[in-house]
Amino acid sequence: MIEVSGLTKRYRQVRAVDDLTFSVNPGVVTGFLGPNGAGKSTTMRMILGLDKPTAGTTTINGVPYRKLRNPLREVGALLDAKATHPNRSAANHLKWIAKSNGLPKSRVDEVLGLVGLSEVAGKKTGGFSLGMGQRLGLATALLGDPGVLLLDEPVNGLDPEGIRWVRDFLKALAAEGRTVLVSSHMLSEMALTADHLIVIGRGKLVSDSSTYEFIKQSSRTSVLMRTEQYKEFTAVLEEENISYREDIDEEKRPLIVIDDQTTDFVGALAYSTGIMVTELTERKASLEEAFLQMTGHAQEYHTGDRPGQPEITGSAPVPNDQMLNEEN
Ligand SMILES: Nc1ncnc2c1ncn2[C@@H]1O[C@H](COP(=O)(O)OP(=O)(O)OP(=O)(O)O)[C@@H](O)[C@H]1O
């Protein structure tokens, strides 16, 4: 089990992590989700004792990382899969880590088998593809057969087959009763992998719930309506205190968009007020849209702020204020 309490990390003006409190339980895959720059890596580094918190505490099985007697036997981590010596073979890389941590050499072949790298065990890691590098990173994390795993974006850059392999692998590890915390900036990926989601934006907790609950709460349904009696119907909506937005369709015809209502309701309202409806459609926000809505206020970067980082756009209004633990 991982416990994080009041965790804060400040870098000069930036509050990279801001008063985070959450627990990660064994037996399920827990997704650690947030846009780029949200503070996921910094949080993981603090859990692993690699960065010192400005405030707050983190423990693994009740003990701060630095006080664990056999850290590799308790916690496995994948932070940067490229952190290998390019001229060293996969097996030698693992043997070196096993030896320096007092782990049995026999475990090297076991973990290479677990991640499907037995056949390339003697090959230099410098020639490994991204997917092979990620597998080796997982093998390294599993060397001490730990009960707790922390993996930072393990599917980043992988092809669909590699992503599926990592997903199934993580689920199997959790099913063995391990605590698995895996970070990602993509809700669509986490929705398929994680049972539970801890969502952060700008260092703050946005949501801590089951994946099912998060998706249910954040998915927004809108009704799109077209009518020749546009002015009359918007007057009805205003009279009934129902908020709406104006939009246009592909043919540039005016549309009325009503959030969080059903077509049944809008259709009945139009009928009861004598409005002729020419189109009535329900639109569900995609998972990614929903996620961006929830963390939209919390996004850190725009194009140009940090070279090489993809832009996260979409700062639509936050649907559920209670879920966004933010000041702005
Ligand atoms: N060593 C550092 N010095 C100064 N600022 C830092 C440092 N490390 C992280 N930050 C800042 O802390 C914030 C959180 O960064 P972090 O890397 O933890 O986010 P992340 O969610 O892991 O994002 P990504 O997916 O892009 O890695 C960012 O504003 C980042 O610029």
PDBQT file of the ligand as one rigid body, heavy atoms in Angstrom, charges set to zero:
ROOT
HETATM    1  N1  LIG A 401      13.613  19.965 -11.052  1.00  0.00    +0.000 N 
HETATM    2  C1  LIG A 401      12.664  20.860 -11.318  1.00  0.00    +0.000 A 
HETATM    3  N2  LIG A 401      12.883  22.184 -11.231  1.00  0.00    +0.000 NA
HETATM    4  C2  LIG A 401      11.917  23.084 -11.476  1.00  0.00    +0.000 A 
HETATM    5  N3  LIG A 401      10.657  22.755 -11.822  1.00  0.00    +0.000 NA
HETATM    6  C3  LIG A 401      10.372  21.458 -11.925  1.00  0.00    +0.000 A 
HETATM    7  C4  LIG A 401      11.338  20.437 -11.689  1.00  0.00    +0.000 A 
HETATM    8  N4  LIG A 401      10.749  19.226 -11.864  1.00  0.00    +0.000 NA
HETATM    9  C5  LIG A 401       9.472  19.480 -12.201  1.00  0.00    +0.000 A 
HETATM   10  N5  LIG A 401       9.239  20.803 -12.246  1.00  0.00    +0.000 N 
HETATM   11  C6  LIG A 401       7.963  21.450 -12.549  1.00  0.00    +0.000 C 
HETATM   12  O1  LIG A 401       6.960  20.821 -11.793  1.00  0.00    +0.000 OA
HETATM   13  C7  LIG A 401       5.752  20.690 -12.505  1.00  0.00    +0.000 C 
HETATM   14  C8  LIG A 401       5.310  19.247 -12.539  1.00  0.00    +0.000 C 
HETATM   15  O2  LIG A 401       6.206  18.471 -13.339  1.00  0.00    +0.000 OA
HETATM   16  P1  LIG A 401       6.123  16.877 -13.466  1.00  0.00    +0.000 P 
HETATM   17  O3  LIG A 401       7.230  16.444 -14.368  1.00  0.00    +0.000 OA
HETATM   18  O4  LIG A 401       6.043  16.289 -12.113  1.00  0.00    +0.000 OA
HETATM   19  O5  LIG A 401       4.724  16.685 -14.175  1.00  0.00    +0.000 OA
HETATM   20  P2  LIG A 401       4.147  15.395 -14.908  1.00  0.00    +0.000 P 
HETATM   21  O6  LIG A 401       2.707  15.356 -14.564  1.00  0.00    +0.000 OA
HETATM   22  O7  LIG A 401       4.968  14.215 -14.593  1.00  0.00    +0.000 OA
HETATM   23  O8  LIG A 401       4.298  15.801 -16.416  1.00  0.00    +0.000 OA
HETATM   24  P3  LIG A 401       4.934  15.022 -17.655  1.00  0.00    +0.000 P 
HETATM   25  O9  LIG A 401       3.902  14.034 -18.068  1.00  0.00    +0.000 OA
HETATM   26  O10 LIG A 401       5.111  16.144 -18.652  1.00  0.00    +0.000 OA
HETATM   27  O11 LIG A 401       6.226  14.452 -17.177  1.00  0.00    +0.000 OA
HETATM   28  C9  LIG A 401       6.041  21.310 -13.882  1.00  0.00    +0.000 C 
HETATM   29  O12 LIG A 401       5.624  22.663 -13.824  1.00  0.00    +0.000 OA
HETATM   30  C10 LIG A 401       7.538  21.228 -13.978  1.00  0.00    +0.000 C 
HETATM   31  O13 LIG A 401       8.055  22.232 -14.807  1.00  0.00    +0.000 OA
ENDROOT
TORSDOF 0
